[in-house]
Amino acid sequence: MKTVKKTSEYTISQRRDGRYAIVNAYNKPVNGEEKVKILLAEELIKLTAAAPAPVEPEAESEAVAEDGEAAAE
């Protein structure tokens, strides 16, 4: 692994596959949201918005339900 940045609080290394590994001052790995915050602060990654989920047409399902009720009566 190649060391990208070393501070008194943590060390950032880049693996051969391009991903980043962070270890704190006690040589314990940093993961999760804390890792993302560090990488964003160092501008090593960019956070993009998630793609919006496809919207299901609720109006059609409501219309079908109303027709079904009318047919049942």
PDB file with SEQRES, HELIX, SHEET and CRYST1 records, atoms N, CA, C and O in Angstrom:
SEQRES   1 A   73  MET LYS THR VAL LYS LYS THR SER GLU TYR THR ILE SER          
SEQRES   2 A   73  GLN ARG ARG ASP GLY ARG TYR ALA ILE VAL ASN ALA TYR          
SEQRES   3 A   73  ASN LYS PRO VAL ASN GLY GLU GLU LYS VAL LYS ILE LEU          
SEQRES   4 A   73  LEU ALA GLU GLU LEU ILE LYS LEU THR ALA ALA ALA PRO          
SEQRES   5 A   73  ALA PRO VAL GLU PRO GLU ALA GLU SER GLU ALA VAL ALA          
SEQRES   6 A   73  GLU ASP GLY GLU ALA ALA ALA GLU                              
HELIX    1 AA1 GLU A   33  ALA A   41  1                                   9    
HELIX    2 AA2 GLU A   58  ALA A   72  1                                  15    
SHEET    1 AA1 3 LYS A   2  LYS A   6  0                                        
SHEET    2 AA1 3 TYR A  10  GLN A  14 -1                                        
SHEET    3 AA1 3 TYR A  20  ASN A  24 -1                                        
CRYST1    1.000    1.000    1.000  90.00  90.00  90.00 P 1           1          
ATOM      1  N   MET A   1       0.835  -1.174   0.000  1.00  0.00           N  
ATOM      2  CA  MET A   1       0.000   0.000   0.000  1.00  0.00           C  
ATOM      3  C   MET A   1       0.882   1.240   0.000  1.00  0.00           C  
ATOM      4  O   MET A   1       1.964   1.271   0.586  1.00  0.00           O  
ATOM      5  N   LYS A   2       0.383   2.241  -0.670  1.00  0.00           N  
ATOM      6  CA  LYS A   2       1.111   3.501  -0.789  1.00  0.00           C  
ATOM      7  C   LYS A   2       0.509   4.510   0.189  1.00  0.00           C  
ATOM      8  O   LYS A   2      -0.702   4.728   0.189  1.00  0.00           O  
ATOM      9  N   THR A   3       1.349   5.125   1.019  1.00  0.00           N  
ATOM     10  CA  THR A   3       0.879   6.113   1.975  1.00  0.00           C  
ATOM     11  C   THR A   3       0.566   7.410   1.248  1.00  0.00           C  
ATOM     12  O   THR A   3       1.418   7.970   0.557  1.00  0.00           O  
ATOM     13  N   VAL A   4      -0.684   7.890   1.413  1.00  0.00           N  
ATOM     14  CA  VAL A   4      -1.132   9.111   0.766  1.00  0.00           C  
ATOM     15  C   VAL A   4      -0.901  10.294   1.684  1.00  0.00           C  
ATOM     16  O   VAL A   4      -0.354  11.315   1.267  1.00  0.00           O  
ATOM     17  N   LYS A   5      -1.326  10.155   2.956  1.00  0.00           N  
ATOM     18  CA  LYS A   5      -1.171  11.243   3.902  1.00  0.00           C  
ATOM     19  C   LYS A   5      -1.044  10.667   5.307  1.00  0.00           C  
ATOM     20  O   LYS A   5      -1.729   9.711   5.669  1.00  0.00           O  
ATOM     21  N   LYS A   6      -0.156  11.268   6.085  1.00  0.00           N  
ATOM     22  CA  LYS A   6       0.039  10.830   7.457  1.00  0.00           C  
ATOM     23  C   LYS A   6      -0.080  12.040   8.373  1.00  0.00           C  
ATOM     24  O   LYS A   6       0.621  13.034   8.188  1.00  0.00           O  
ATOM     25  N   THR A   7      -0.969  11.955   9.361  1.00  0.00           N  
ATOM     26  CA  THR A   7      -1.130  13.008  10.354  1.00  0.00           C  
ATOM     27  C   THR A   7      -0.935  12.395  11.730  1.00  0.00           C  
ATOM     28  O   THR A   7      -0.693  11.194  11.853  1.00  0.00           O  
ATOM     29  N   SER A   8      -1.039  13.219  12.764  1.00  0.00           N  
ATOM     30  CA  SER A   8      -0.898  12.688  14.117  1.00  0.00           C  
ATOM     31  C   SER A   8      -2.110  11.866  14.527  1.00  0.00           C  
ATOM     32  O   SER A   8      -2.025  11.054  15.448  1.00  0.00           O  
ATOM     33  N   GLU A   9      -3.253  12.071  13.844  1.00  0.00           N  
ATOM     34  CA  GLU A   9      -4.483  11.371  14.196  1.00  0.00           C  
ATOM     35  C   GLU A   9      -4.706  10.090  13.390  1.00  0.00           C  
ATOM     36  O   GLU A   9      -5.268   9.125  13.908  1.00  0.00           O  
ATOM     37  N   TYR A  10      -4.273  10.074  12.132  1.00  0.00           N  
ATOM     38  CA  TYR A  10      -4.529   8.925  11.278  1.00  0.00           C  
ATOM     39  C   TYR A  10      -3.539   8.876  10.118  1.00  0.00           C  
ATOM     40  O   TYR A  10      -2.831   9.845   9.845  1.00  0.00           O  
ATOM     41  N   THR A  11      -3.503   7.720   9.438  1.00  0.00           N  
ATOM     42  CA  THR A  11      -2.697   7.518   8.238  1.00  0.00           C  
ATOM     43  C   THR A  11      -3.611   7.005   7.135  1.00  0.00           C  
ATOM     44  O   THR A  11      -4.345   6.036   7.327  1.00  0.00           O  
ATOM     45  N   ILE A  12      -3.562   7.660   5.980  1.00  0.00           N  
ATOM     46  CA  ILE A  12      -4.365   7.240   4.829  1.00  0.00           C  
ATOM     47  C   ILE A  12      -3.435   6.550   3.843  1.00  0.00           C  
ATOM     48  O   ILE A  12      -2.407   7.099   3.446  1.00  0.00           O  
ATOM     49  N   SER A  13      -3.818   5.326   3.451  1.00  0.00           N  
ATOM     50  CA  SER A  13      -3.058   4.569   2.471  1.00  0.00           C  
ATOM     51  C   SER A  13      -3.960   4.226   1.307  1.00  0.00           C  
ATOM     52  O   SER A  13      -5.165   4.041   1.475  1.00  0.00           O  
ATOM     53  N   GLN A  14      -3.369   4.140   0.119  1.00  0.00           N  
ATOM     54  CA  GLN A  14      -4.127   3.735  -1.055  1.00  0.00           C  
ATOM     55  C   GLN A  14      -3.698   2.335  -1.443  1.00  0.00           C  
ATOM     56  O   GLN A  14      -2.511   2.054  -1.614  1.00  0.00           O  
ATOM     57  N   ARG A  15      -4.681   1.465  -1.579  1.00  0.00           N  
ATOM     58  CA  ARG A  15      -4.398   0.084  -1.947  1.00  0.00           C  
ATOM     59  C   ARG A  15      -4.146  -0.020  -3.445  1.00  0.00           C  
ATOM     60  O   ARG A  15      -4.385   0.934  -4.185  1.00  0.00           O  
ATOM     61  N   ARG A  16      -3.671  -1.158  -3.889  1.00  0.00           N  
ATOM     62  CA  ARG A  16      -3.382  -1.329  -5.311  1.00  0.00           C  
ATOM     63  C   ARG A  16      -4.635  -1.295  -6.174  1.00  0.00           C  
ATOM     64  O   ARG A  16      -4.559  -0.981  -7.362  1.00  0.00           O  
ATOM     65  N   ASP A  17      -5.790  -1.615  -5.589  1.00  0.00           N  
ATOM     66  CA  ASP A  17      -7.029  -1.578  -6.360  1.00  0.00           C  
ATOM     67  C   ASP A  17      -7.665  -0.190  -6.380  1.00  0.00           C  
ATOM     68  O   ASP A  17      -8.746  -0.017  -6.943  1.00  0.00           O  
ATOM     69  N   GLY A  18      -6.998   0.816  -5.763  1.00  0.00           N  
ATOM     70  CA  GLY A  18      -7.464   2.186  -5.824  1.00  0.00           C  
ATOM     71  C   GLY A  18      -8.292   2.634  -4.628  1.00  0.00           C  
ATOM     72  O   GLY A  18      -8.570   3.824  -4.481  1.00  0.00           O  
ATOM     73  N   ARG A  19      -8.689   1.700  -3.777  1.00  0.00           N  
ATOM     74  CA  ARG A  19      -9.474   2.075  -2.608  1.00  0.00           C  
ATOM     75  C   ARG A  19      -8.550   2.571  -1.502  1.00  0.00           C  
ATOM     76  O   ARG A  19      -7.337   2.364  -1.552  1.00  0.00           O  
ATOM     77  N   TYR A  20      -9.135   3.225  -0.508  1.00  0.00           N  
ATOM     78  CA  TYR A  20      -8.356   3.811   0.572  1.00  0.00           C  
ATOM     79  C   TYR A  20      -8.548   3.047   1.871  1.00  0.00           C  
ATOM     80  O   TYR A  20      -9.634   2.549   2.169  1.00  0.00           O  
ATOM     81  N   ALA A  21      -7.469   2.966   2.636  1.00  0.00           N  
ATOM     82  CA  ALA A  21      -7.498   2.380   3.969  1.00  0.00           C  
ATOM     83  C   ALA A  21      -7.020   3.444   4.945  1.00  0.00           C  
ATOM     84  O   ALA A  21      -6.055   4.157   4.668  1.00  0.00           O  
ATOM     85  N   ILE A  22      -7.694   3.552   6.089  1.00  0.00           N  
ATOM     86  CA  ILE A  22      -7.323   4.537   7.100  1.00  0.00           C  
ATOM     87  C   ILE A  22      -7.127   3.816   8.417  1.00  0.00           C  
ATOM     88  O   ILE A  22      -7.971   3.023   8.835  1.00  0.00           O  
ATOM     89  N   VAL A  23      -6.010   4.093   9.068  1.00  0.00           N  
ATOM     90  CA  VAL A  23      -5.759   3.578  10.409  1.00  0.00           C  
ATOM     91  C   VAL A  23      -5.527   4.760  11.333  1.00  0.00           C  
ATOM     92  O   VAL A  23      -4.907   5.751  10.947  1.00  0.00           O  
ATOM     93  N   ASN A  24      -6.031   4.650  12.561  1.00  0.00           N  
ATOM     94  CA  ASN A  24      -5.880   5.755  13.497  1.00  0.00           C  
ATOM     95  C   ASN A  24      -4.526   5.685  14.187  1.00  0.00           C  
ATOM     96  O   ASN A  24      -3.699   4.844  13.838  1.00  0.00           O  
ATOM     97  N   ALA A  25      -4.292   6.547  15.153  1.00  0.00           N  
ATOM     98  CA  ALA A  25      -2.997   6.622  15.837  1.00  0.00           C  
ATOM     99  C   ALA A  25      -2.682   5.350  16.613  1.00  0.00           C  
ATOM    100  O   ALA A  25      -1.517   5.085  16.912  1.00  0.00           O  
ATOM    101  N   TYR A  26      -3.699   4.561  16.943  1.00  0.00           N  
ATOM    102  CA  TYR A  26      -3.511   3.313  17.685  1.00  0.00           C  
ATOM    103  C   TYR A  26      -3.463   2.101  16.767  1.00  0.00           C  
ATOM    104  O   TYR A  26      -3.608   0.969  17.228  1.00  0.00           O  
ATOM    105  N   ASN A  27      -3.259   2.328  15.464  1.00  0.00           N  
ATOM    106  CA  ASN A  27      -3.197   1.292  14.427  1.00  0.00           C  
ATOM    107  C   ASN A  27      -4.468   0.463  14.338  1.00  0.00           C  
ATOM    108  O   ASN A  27      -4.421  -0.726  14.023  1.00  0.00           O  
ATOM    109  N   LYS A  28      -5.596   1.090  14.613  1.00  0.00           N  
ATOM    110  CA  LYS A  28      -6.898   0.445  14.456  1.00  0.00           C  
ATOM    111  C   LYS A  28      -7.537   0.995  13.194  1.00  0.00           C  
ATOM    112  O   LYS A  28      -7.458   2.197  12.943  1.00  0.00           O  
ATOM    113  N   PRO A  29      -8.168   0.148  12.392  1.00  0.00           N  
ATOM    114  CA  PRO A  29      -8.793   0.637  11.155  1.00  0.00           C  
ATOM    115  C   PRO A  29      -9.980   1.555  11.428  1.00  0.00           C  
ATOM    116  O   PRO A  29     -10.728   1.361  12.387  1.00  0.00           O  
ATOM    117  N   VAL A  30     -10.134   2.543  10.580  1.00  0.00           N  
ATOM    118  CA  VAL A  30     -11.257   3.477  10.647  1.00  0.00           C  
ATOM    119  C   VAL A  30     -12.212   3.090   9.528  1.00  0.00           C  
ATOM    120  O   VAL A  30     -11.805   2.954   8.374  1.00  0.00           O  
ATOM    121  N   ASN A  31     -13.484   2.912   9.873  1.00  0.00           N  
ATOM    122  CA  ASN A  31     -14.475   2.487   8.883  1.00  0.00           C  
ATOM    123  C   ASN A  31     -15.746   3.296   9.015  1.00  0.00           C  
ATOM    124  O   ASN A  31     -15.908   4.072   9.956  1.00  0.00           O  
ATOM    125  N   GLY A  32     -16.637   3.111   8.075  1.00  0.00           N  
ATOM    126  CA  GLY A  32     -17.964   3.700   8.134  1.00  0.00           C  
ATOM    127  C   GLY A  32     -17.978   5.188   7.864  1.00  0.00           C  
ATOM    128  O   GLY A  32     -17.207   5.705   7.056  1.00  0.00           O  
ATOM    129  N   GLU A  33     -18.884   5.867   8.567  1.00  0.00           N  
ATOM    130  CA  GLU A  33     -19.097   7.300   8.340  1.00  0.00           C  
ATOM    131  C   GLU A  33     -17.857   8.119   8.680  1.00  0.00           C  
ATOM    132  O   GLU A  33     -17.581   9.130   8.034  1.00  0.00           O  
ATOM    133  N   GLU A  34     -17.112   7.686   9.690  1.00  0.00           N  
ATOM    134  CA  GLU A  34     -15.899   8.423  10.068  1.00  0.00           C  
ATOM    135  C   GLU A  34     -14.877   8.390   8.931  1.00  0.00           C  
ATOM    136  O   GLU A  34     -14.207   9.388   8.666  1.00  0.00           O  
ATOM    137  N   LYS A  35     -14.759   7.242   8.263  1.00  0.00           N  
ATOM    138  CA  LYS A  35     -13.836   7.112   7.136  1.00  0.00           C  
ATOM    139  C   LYS A  35     -14.262   8.020   5.987  1.00  0.00           C  
ATOM    140  O   LYS A  35     -13.428   8.676   5.364  1.00  0.00           O  
ATOM    141  N   VAL A  36     -15.548   8.053   5.714  1.00  0.00           N  
ATOM    142  CA  VAL A  36     -16.068   8.898   4.633  1.00  0.00           C  
ATOM    143  C   VAL A  36     -15.799  10.366   4.933  1.00  0.00           C  
ATOM    144  O   VAL A  36     -15.398  11.119   4.046  1.00  0.00           O  
ATOM    145  N   LYS A  37     -16.020  10.780   6.188  1.00  0.00           N  
ATOM    146  CA  LYS A  37     -15.778  12.175   6.573  1.00  0.00           C  
ATOM    147  C   LYS A  37     -14.315  12.555   6.372  1.00  0.00           C  
ATOM    148  O   LYS A  37     -14.020  13.644   5.879  1.00  0.00           O  
ATOM    149  N   ILE A  38     -13.401  11.671   6.747  1.00  0.00           N  
ATOM    150  CA  ILE A  38     -11.965  11.946   6.592  1.00  0.00           C  
ATOM    151  C   ILE A  38     -11.599  12.056   5.119  1.00  0.00           C  
ATOM    152  O   ILE A  38     -10.894  12.982   4.721  1.00  0.00           O  
ATOM    153  N   LEU A  39     -12.077  11.111   4.306  1.00  0.00           N  
ATOM    154  CA  LEU A  39     -11.744  11.123   2.877  1.00  0.00           C  
ATOM    155  C   LEU A  39     -12.351  12.333   2.168  1.00  0.00           C  
ATOM    156  O   LEU A  39     -11.741  12.880   1.250  1.00  0.00           O  
ATOM    157  N   LEU A  40     -13.542  12.754   2.584  1.00  0.00           N  
ATOM    158  CA  LEU A  40     -14.143  13.962   2.011  1.00  0.00           C  
ATOM    159  C   LEU A  40     -13.356  15.197   2.414  1.00  0.00           C  
ATOM    160  O   LEU A  40     -13.145  16.092   1.595  1.00  0.00           O  
ATOM    161  N   ALA A  41     -12.916  15.255   3.677  1.00  0.00           N  
ATOM    162  CA  ALA A  41     -12.153  16.403   4.156  1.00  0.00           C  
ATOM    163  C   ALA A  41     -10.818  16.523   3.418  1.00  0.00           C  
ATOM    164  O   ALA A  41     -10.349  17.631   3.155  1.00  0.00           O  
ATOM    165  N   GLU A  42     -10.218  15.400   3.091  1.00  0.00           N  
ATOM    166  CA  GLU A  42      -8.939  15.396   2.374  1.00  0.00           C  
ATOM    167  C   GLU A  42      -9.136  15.496   0.865  1.00  0.00           C  
ATOM    168  O   GLU A  42      -8.160  15.528   0.116  1.00  0.00           O  
ATOM    169  N   GLU A  43     -10.389  15.546   0.412  1.00  0.00           N  
ATOM    170  CA  GLU A  43     -10.754  15.644  -0.998  1.00  0.00           C  
ATOM    171  C   GLU A  43     -10.204  14.486  -1.833  1.00  0.00           C  
ATOM    172  O   GLU A  43      -9.775  14.673  -2.971  1.00  0.00           O  
ATOM    173  N   LEU A  44     -10.227  13.294  -1.247  1.00  0.00           N  
ATOM    174  CA  LEU A  44      -9.778  12.110  -1.967  1.00  0.00           C  
ATOM    175  C   LEU A  44     -10.943  11.414  -2.660  1.00  0.00           C  
ATOM    176  O   LEU A  44     -10.743  10.664  -3.616  1.00  0.00           O  
ATOM    177  N   ILE A  45     -12.150  11.657  -2.184  1.00  0.00           N  
ATOM    178  CA  ILE A  45     -13.340  11.103  -2.817  1.00  0.00           C  
ATOM    179  C   ILE A  45     -14.365  12.211  -2.985  1.00  0.00           C  
ATOM    180  O   ILE A  45     -14.291  13.252  -2.332  1.00  0.00           O  
ATOM    181  N   LYS A  46     -15.321  11.970  -3.873  1.00  0.00           N  
ATOM    182  CA  LYS A  46     -16.438  12.889  -4.072  1.00  0.00           C  
ATOM    183  C   LYS A  46     -17.709  12.117  -3.767  1.00  0.00           C  
ATOM    184  O   LYS A  46     -17.885  10.982  -4.209  1.00  0.00           O  
ATOM    185  N   LEU A  47     -18.577  12.738  -3.019  1.00  0.00           N  
ATOM    186  CA  LEU A  47     -19.845  12.116  -2.669  1.00  0.00           C  
ATOM    187  C   LEU A  47     -20.898  12.580  -3.650  1.00  0.00           C  
ATOM    188  O   LEU A  47     -21.117  13.780  -3.816  1.00  0.00           O  
ATOM    189  N   THR A  48     -21.550  11.634  -4.299  1.00  0.00           N  
ATOM    190  CA  THR A  48     -22.597  11.967  -5.251  1.00  0.00           C  
ATOM    191  C   THR A  48     -23.950  11.595  -4.673  1.00  0.00           C  
ATOM    192  O   THR A  48     -24.051  10.720  -3.813  1.00  0.00           O  
ATOM    193  N   ALA A  49     -24.967  12.253  -5.140  1.00  0.00           N  
ATOM    194  CA  ALA A  49     -26.330  11.955  -4.685  1.00  0.00           C  
ATOM    195  C   ALA A  49     -26.767  10.632  -5.286  1.00  0.00           C  
ATOM    196  O   ALA A  49     -26.416  10.303  -6.419  1.00  0.00           O  
ATOM    197  N   ALA A  50     -27.525   9.890  -4.528  1.00  0.00           N  
ATOM    198  CA  ALA A  50     -28.046   8.621  -5.014  1.00  0.00           C  
ATOM    199  C   ALA A  50     -29.072   8.877  -6.107  1.00  0.00           C  
ATOM    200  O   ALA A  50     -29.779   9.884  -6.091  1.00  0.00           O  
ATOM    201  N   ALA A  51     -29.139   7.965  -7.039  1.00  0.00           N  
ATOM    202  CA  ALA A  51     -30.114   8.089  -8.120  1.00  0.00           C  
ATOM    203  C   ALA A  51     -31.509   7.966  -7.536  1.00  0.00           C  
ATOM    204  O   ALA A  51     -31.749   7.108  -6.687  1.00  0.00           O  
ATOM    205  N   PRO A  52     -32.423   8.801  -7.974  1.00  0.00           N  
ATOM    206  CA  PRO A  52     -33.785   8.718  -7.429  1.00  0.00           C  
ATOM    207  C   PRO A  52     -34.446   7.405  -7.820  1.00  0.00           C  
ATOM    208  O   PRO A  52     -34.259   6.903  -8.928  1.00  0.00           O  
ATOM    209  N   ALA A  53     -35.215   6.866  -6.900  1.00  0.00           N  
ATOM    210  CA  ALA A  53     -35.919   5.618  -7.167  1.00  0.00           C  
ATOM    211  C   ALA A  53     -37.023   5.875  -8.175  1.00  0.00           C  
ATOM    212  O   ALA A  53     -37.620   6.952  -8.180  1.00  0.00           O  
ATOM    213  N   PRO A  54     -37.297   4.912  -9.016  1.00  0.00           N  
ATOM    214  CA  PRO A  54     -38.374   5.108  -9.995  1.00  0.00           C  
ATOM    215  C   PRO A  54     -39.705   5.292  -9.268  1.00  0.00           C  
ATOM    216  O   PRO A  54     -40.038   4.553  -8.341  1.00  0.00           O  
ATOM    217  N   VAL A  55     -40.446   6.289  -9.713  1.00  0.00           N  
ATOM    218  CA  VAL A  55     -41.713   6.615  -9.078  1.00  0.00           C  
ATOM    219  C   VAL A  55     -42.800   5.747  -9.690  1.00  0.00           C  
ATOM    220  O   VAL A  55     -42.992   5.719 -10.906  1.00  0.00           O  
ATOM    221  N   GLU A  56     -43.509   5.036  -8.812  1.00  0.00           N  
ATOM    222  CA  GLU A  56     -44.609   4.210  -9.292  1.00  0.00           C  
ATOM    223  C   GLU A  56     -45.855   5.075  -9.397  1.00  0.00           C  
ATOM    224  O   GLU A  56     -46.137   5.859  -8.491  1.00  0.00           O  
ATOM    225  N   PRO A  57     -46.583   4.950 -10.453  1.00  0.00           N  
ATOM    226  CA  PRO A  57     -47.790   5.769 -10.606  1.00  0.00           C  
ATOM    227  C   PRO A  57     -48.859   5.339  -9.600  1.00  0.00           C  
ATOM    228  O   PRO A  57     -49.514   4.313  -9.784  1.00  0.00           O  
ATOM    229  N   GLU A  58     -49.029   6.116  -8.555  1.00  0.00           N  
ATOM    230  CA  GLU A  58     -50.006   5.794  -7.521  1.00  0.00           C  
ATOM    231  C   GLU A  58     -51.424   6.090  -7.984  1.00  0.00           C  
ATOM    232  O   GLU A  58     -52.376   5.469  -7.510  1.00  0.00           O  
ATOM    233  N   ALA A  59     -51.570   7.022  -8.897  1.00  0.00           N  
ATOM    234  CA  ALA A  59     -52.893   7.387  -9.381  1.00  0.00           C  
ATOM    235  C   ALA A  59     -53.566   6.194 -10.066  1.00  0.00           C  
ATOM    236  O   ALA A  59     -54.772   5.999  -9.920  1.00  0.00           O  
ATOM    237  N   GLU A  60     -52.816   5.415 -10.792  1.00  0.00           N  
ATOM    238  CA  GLU A  60     -53.381   4.255 -11.475  1.00  0.00           C  
ATOM    239  C   GLU A  60     -53.855   3.213 -10.470  1.00  0.00           C  
ATOM    240  O   GLU A  60     -54.928   2.633 -10.634  1.00  0.00           O  
ATOM    241  N   SER A  61     -53.059   2.974  -9.429  1.00  0.00           N  
ATOM    242  CA  SER A  61     -53.451   1.969  -8.447  1.00  0.00           C  
ATOM    243  C   SER A  61     -54.679   2.414  -7.676  1.00  0.00           C  
ATOM    244  O   SER A  61     -55.510   1.583  -7.307  1.00  0.00           O  
ATOM    245  N   GLU A  62     -54.811   3.717  -7.423  1.00  0.00           N  
ATOM    246  CA  GLU A  62     -56.005   4.236  -6.759  1.00  0.00           C  
ATOM    247  C   GLU A  62     -57.223   4.099  -7.666  1.00  0.00           C  
ATOM    248  O   GLU A  62     -58.310   3.756  -7.200  1.00  0.00           O  
ATOM    249  N   ALA A  63     -57.049   4.363  -8.946  1.00  0.00           N  
ATOM    250  CA  ALA A  63     -58.155   4.244  -9.890  1.00  0.00           C  
ATOM    251  C   ALA A  63     -58.620   2.810  -9.984  1.00  0.00           C  
ATOM    252  O   ALA A  63     -59.823   2.556 -10.055  1.00  0.00           O  
ATOM    253  N   VAL A  64     -57.685   1.855  -9.987  1.00  0.00           N  
ATOM    254  CA  VAL A  64     -58.036   0.447 -10.045  1.00  0.00           C  
ATOM    255  C   VAL A  64     -58.788   0.061  -8.784  1.00  0.00           C  
ATOM    256  O   VAL A  64     -59.768  -0.681  -8.859  1.00  0.00           O  
ATOM    257  N   ALA A  65     -58.359   0.542  -7.637  1.00  0.00           N  
ATOM    258  CA  ALA A  65     -59.031   0.228  -6.385  1.00  0.00           C  
ATOM    259  C   ALA A  65     -60.445   0.778  -6.385  1.00  0.00           C  
ATOM    260  O   ALA A  65     -61.356   0.097  -5.914  1.00  0.00           O  
ATOM    261  N   GLU A  66     -60.663   1.975  -6.891  1.00  0.00           N  
ATOM    262  CA  GLU A  66     -61.998   2.560  -6.937  1.00  0.00           C  
ATOM    263  C   GLU A  66     -62.888   1.770  -7.897  1.00  0.00           C  
ATOM    264  O   GLU A  66     -64.063   1.548  -7.604  1.00  0.00           O  
ATOM    265  N   ASP A  67     -62.344   1.346  -9.037  1.00  0.00           N  
ATOM    266  CA  ASP A  67     -63.127   0.558  -9.993  1.00  0.00           C  
ATOM    267  C   ASP A  67     -63.505  -0.782  -9.388  1.00  0.00           C  
ATOM    268  O   ASP A  67     -64.619  -1.269  -9.583  1.00  0.00           O  
ATOM    269  N   GLY A  68     -62.580  -1.375  -8.657  1.00  0.00           N  
ATOM    270  CA  GLY A  68     -62.839  -2.662  -8.011  1.00  0.00           C  
ATOM    271  C   GLY A  68     -63.942  -2.545  -6.974  1.00  0.00           C  
ATOM    272  O   GLY A  68     -64.762  -3.454  -6.841  1.00  0.00           O  
ATOM    273  N   GLU A  69     -63.978  -1.440  -6.236  1.00  0.00           N  
ATOM    274  CA  GLU A  69     -65.019  -1.230  -5.243  1.00  0.00           C  
ATOM    275  C   GLU A  69     -66.361  -1.024  -5.917  1.00  0.00           C  
ATOM    276  O   GLU A  69     -67.384  -1.515  -5.439  1.00  0.00           O  
ATOM    277  N   ALA A  70     -66.361  -0.290  -7.037  1.00  0.00           N  
ATOM    278  CA  ALA A  70     -67.618  -0.020  -7.747  1.00  0.00           C  
ATOM    279  C   ALA A  70     -68.168  -1.310  -8.344  1.00  0.00           C  
ATOM    280  O   ALA A  70     -69.381  -1.521  -8.354  1.00  0.00           O  
ATOM    281  N   ALA A  71     -67.290  -2.166  -8.837  1.00  0.00           N  
ATOM    282  CA  ALA A  71     -67.732  -3.421  -9.432  1.00  0.00           C  
ATOM    283  C   ALA A  71     -68.264  -4.362  -8.353  1.00  0.00           C  
ATOM    284  O   ALA A  71     -69.180  -5.139  -8.622  1.00  0.00           O  
ATOM    285  N   ALA A  72     -67.713  -4.312  -7.144  1.00  0.00           N  
ATOM    286  CA  ALA A  72     -68.144  -5.172  -6.060  1.00  0.00           C  
ATOM    287  C   ALA A  72     -69.521  -4.778  -5.564  1.00  0.00           C  
ATOM    288  O   ALA A  72     -70.254  -5.626  -5.055  1.00  0.00           O  
ATOM    289  N   GLU A  73     -69.889  -3.527  -5.699  1.00  0.00           N  
ATOM    290  CA  GLU A  73     -71.195  -3.075  -5.219  1.00  0.00           C  
ATOM    291  C   GLU A  73     -72.227  -3.473  -6.191  1.00  0.00           C  
ATOM    292  O   GLU A  73     -73.408  -3.192  -5.987  1.00  0.00           O  
TER     293      GLU A  73                                                      
END                                                                             
